Amino acid sequence: KFRIEDRVAKVALVFSYVLLLLGGLFGFLQVLSRTPGMPKLETAQLYYEGLTLHGVALAILWTAFFIVALAVFVITRELNINMNGPLLRAGCILAVVGSLMGAVAILSGQATVLYTFYPPLQASPLFFIALAIILIGTWFIGAAVLEAIWRWKKLNPGKEVPLATYGVFTTIAIWLLATPPLAYAVLFRSLPMSLFNAPVDVLEWRLWFWFFGHPLVYFWLVPAVTIWYTILPRVLGTEVFSKTAAKAAFMLYLIASVPVGLHHQFVDPGVHPVYKYLHTVLTYLVAVPSFITAFNVIATLEKAGRMRGGKGLFGWITALPWGKDPVFTGITFAIILFGIAGFSGVVNASFNVNYNVHNTAWVVGHFHLTVGGGVTLTFIATSFLLVPLLFGRDYVAKKLLIAVPTLWFVGQLIFGIGYHVAGLLHAPRRTFTAEAGYLNDPNLLNTLHLVGQWTPWLQLGAIGGVIFALGGALFLLLTFVSIFKGPPFRMDGAALQISPTPEKATFFDRLGLLVGIALVIIIIAYSLPAIEIYTRGLSPAPPYWPTGAAAG
Ligand code: HAS
């Protein structure tokens, strides 16, 4: 029934795992190379090339392709509806072709510009054309998802949108709201820069890049939260504690995740502090749905623990299947990692405290625990269910599966602690420190304030990095073997129920209205800095080809 949809989901899923492998390999090389006392596996040039590939392959592509597979699976199974085949297929082909072109540009050394590709860093036009093609592909896929939900709503008037589909809708809506300014920056600024050496106004570019860059993180997070609200309770034989609170959280993510980008630009000159402060306040607003999620998920776990006979204040915690069920263990470990990272995010968001951590290893610690911990570990654990359902093959060596989330969790935790503390001591991010003289010179090491103190924390980070790289390698090995050689998997006759049974539609199901509210807040938050920048007039800077260590 879902032949085309399943084919697209399978291609997207396998491609996401290939990207996880490629990006993960370069992450492993980096964490060692930038740690004092560890083998240097990279030169400066390779470090920046590898860092670009690491960021693009993992942050942008692994997440996006996994989300496409998940979205298509949820929509078809939950709404029992076919999606627009040509749109879906064209979108998938464009996204894959664009990703391959981008990989060629990076691997051939023509795009050493990191995943943020800030101008005036120059890269080959191939890289920017690849980005544009990927974007168009994702819009096609987004359109196919929205069209299916819209059709289902017309067929089911008065019925509420099921929870997992609601999460998918929120994810896609955030993506579609966030990406047009990125398309503008890529097509009208970066591409002319790379084709004709056209100068670019860095501040204008960064405004539109971060308009996209922050909602991007909620595009990653919301599908993970969707899994916490739906699959996690199912695995425990229950339902989410409060469906209404879950929908309220999704609604807040939708309306507050875009107008906060200036919190990445606190140190940029030329933007009025009042506008930065407005974005600070809105950033605290977007932390609220995560707090609601914390409450709702823990209440769900407590409900499940008590159903399993857990008694007293903490007995429900030990009654849960820790270490037994890899899906449960992976998802809850992911939530704990996200909890820690959430608090470092709140530190980042503080207008004045941010100056202490900006561009330091602290930020690396933060985003590894969010997107690498909370999101990626959730996706890994969900793969244990999704791969058999889509490919009809069960996992091999099932007893080994539990080692995957365990290694990932322990490794991320250690890495996160090491990099957060190193960042507090002002260890920089995105710097090939092996080349940065001071780490190799014992005299400087002893005299320069703080530098010597980074060493043990970066070393701790490297130990963590190696541990979770092992978990990732094991996951990919087991997954690829299972996809091709796993024993046949048959679903027992029962229909697949992901979300709690839908009831009557409520305010939350007025999807158009919610998108309208989001647009109004975005216009307020972004018109002010945009007017400031354009009325002052642009000051374009000539492009600059990064070479080795200069690329940071
Ligand atoms: Fe962030 C930088 C602020 C969430 C990813 N972030 C980044 C970058 C990435 C990223 C990739 O304000 C780097 C970009 C670059 O290359 O420059 N972030 C926040 C805030 C939140 C937040 C306030 N970030 C995320 C998520 C990400 C992500 C989610 C990916 C998925 N972030 C920032 C800021 C910067 C930044 C600044 C720029 C810094 C700079 O100077 O460059 C919030 O949404 C977080 C809210 C979350 C919570 C946690 C709730 C807890 C839950 C779990 C409960 C579990 C429990 C179990 C209680 C408030 C749901 C036990 C828990 C324990 C604690 C043990």
Residues whose N, C-alpha, C, O or C-beta is under 5 A from the ligand:
A	BS01	HAS	V217 W220 L221 H263 H264 T283 V286 A287 S290 F291 T293 A294 I335 I336 F338 G339 I340 G342 F343 G345 V346 N348 A349 N354 H358 N359 V363 F367 T370 V371 V375
